[in-house]
Each structure stands twice: as structure tokens, then as C-alpha cells.
Amino acid sequence: GCHTYNLHNFATKGVQNVSAETLKDDLKLFQSIMYDQFGIFSKVLAWPYGMYTVESMKVAHEVGFQYVMASWSGYLSQVTDPMDIPRMHVTKTEPLSHYLGE
């Protein structure tokens, strides 16, 4: 999976305050580097700070991402939208069994 290449900046509120063109260029650059170094393109994206827009979701899909990790907490199910997958925030205070789900 991946993040953006150079947009992990709280001042821009993740990718909320960047143009679609800037986001597309950034994600393409990441994919290019990923391919050059590992021979594959990433299918998974995690938004910086979990902040995104409907437009940024469209751009991610256009660039080839099939799965997007959101920052809201929850469990994956058969009806989970692959472009809005919840994440569990693992902490040192909870035993791993806490994250197994229901």
C-alpha cells in the first residue's frame, strides 16, 4: 500500500486543499517510483490524516488504486466499500485479541 508521495502536510488538510491535477501528478509519481523499485503498482492507498474529498477519491481510482484505507475506526465486512475501508488504530494498551472483531 501507499500514501501520497509529497502531500503528507497538515497545512493542506491532507489532500483536501490540493487540486485534482496536483494530486494526480503526486499519485502517479508514487506509482512510478513503486514500479521502478519493486516492479509493481500499488493497489492500496491511505489518505494523509484520513482527509480527502469526493474528487480526490475519483483521482485515486483513475490512477489505479482499487482499495482506499480510511481513518475512521471499524471492521471490514462483505458490504464494505473497497474505496472506503475502515482501519483499527492499534495501541500498546489493548491486547491483540481486542482487534479480532465481533
C-alpha positions as CSV (number, residue, x, y, z in Angstrom):
1,G,0.0,0.0,0.0
2,C,1.0,3.6,-0.1
3,H,0.5,7.1,0.9
4,T,0.8,10.1,-1.3
5,Y,4.4,10.9,-2.4
6,N,4.7,14.5,-1.2
7,L,1.3,15.6,0.2
8,H,1.5,14.5,3.8
9,N,1.1,18.0,5.0
10,F,-1.4,19.0,7.7
11,A,-1.4,22.6,6.3
12,T,-3.2,21.4,3.2
13,K,-5.5,19.2,5.3
14,G,-4.3,16.0,3.7
15,V,-5.4,16.3,0.1
16,Q,-8.5,18.4,0.7
17,N,-6.8,21.7,-0.4
18,V,-4.8,20.5,-3.4
19,S,-6.0,20.5,-7.0
20,A,-7.1,17.3,-8.7
21,E,-4.1,17.8,-11.1
22,T,-1.6,18.2,-8.3
23,L,-3.0,15.0,-6.6
24,K,-2.9,13.1,-9.8
25,D,0.7,14.1,-10.5
26,D,1.7,13.2,-7.0
27,L,0.0,9.7,-7.0
28,K,1.4,9.0,-10.5
29,L,4.9,9.9,-9.2
30,F,4.4,7.5,-6.3
31,Q,3.2,4.7,-8.6
32,S,6.2,5.3,-10.9
33,I,8.7,5.0,-8.1
34,M,6.9,2.0,-6.7
35,Y,7.1,0.3,-10.1
36,D,10.7,1.3,-10.7
37,Q,11.8,-0.1,-7.3
38,F,9.5,-3.1,-6.8
39,G,8.1,-4.0,-10.3
40,I,4.5,-3.5,-9.2
41,F,1.9,-0.7,-8.9
42,S,0.2,-0.3,-5.6
43,K,-3.5,-1.1,-5.4
44,V,-3.9,0.3,-1.8
45,L,-3.9,3.9,-0.8
46,A,-4.1,5.5,2.7
47,W,-5.0,9.2,2.8
48,P,-2.8,11.6,4.7
49,Y,-4.5,12.3,8.0
50,G,-7.6,10.5,6.6
51,M,-8.6,13.7,4.9
52,Y,-9.9,13.6,1.4
53,T,-12.7,14.7,-0.9
54,V,-15.1,13.0,-3.4
55,E,-12.9,14.4,-6.2
56,S,-9.7,13.0,-4.6
57,M,-11.4,9.6,-4.4
58,K,-12.1,9.8,-8.1
59,V,-8.5,10.7,-8.9
60,A,-7.2,7.8,-6.8
61,H,-9.4,5.4,-8.8
62,E,-8.3,6.9,-12.1
63,V,-4.6,6.4,-11.1
64,G,-5.3,2.7,-10.4
65,F,-5.9,2.4,-6.7
66,Q,-8.5,-0.2,-6.0
67,Y,-8.6,-0.1,-2.2
68,V,-8.5,3.0,0.0
69,M,-7.9,2.9,3.7
70,A,-10.0,5.5,5.6
71,S,-9.1,6.8,9.0
72,W,-12.4,6.0,10.7
73,S,-12.4,3.1,13.0
74,G,-14.4,0.0,12.2
75,Y,-14.4,-3.5,10.9
76,L,-14.2,-4.8,7.3
77,S,-17.3,-6.7,6.1
78,Q,-18.7,-8.1,2.9
79,V,-20.5,-4.9,2.2
80,T,-17.6,-2.5,2.9
81,D,-16.9,-0.2,0.0
82,P,-13.3,-1.0,-1.2
83,M,-12.7,2.7,-1.7
84,D,-13.6,3.4,2.0
85,I,-12.1,0.7,4.2
86,P,-12.0,1.4,7.9
87,R,-8.9,0.9,10.0
88,M,-8.3,-0.2,13.5
89,H,-5.9,2.0,15.4
90,V,-3.7,-0.4,17.2
91,T,-2.4,0.8,20.5
92,K,0.0,-0.6,23.1
93,T,-2.6,-0.6,25.8
94,E,-5.0,-3.1,24.2
95,P,-4.3,-6.8,23.7
96,L,-4.2,-8.0,20.1
97,S,-7.4,-10.1,20.8
98,H,-9.2,-6.7,21.1
99,Y,-8.8,-6.2,17.4
100,L,-10.3,-9.5,16.2
101,G,-13.8,-8.1,15.6
102,E,-17.1,-9.5,16.5
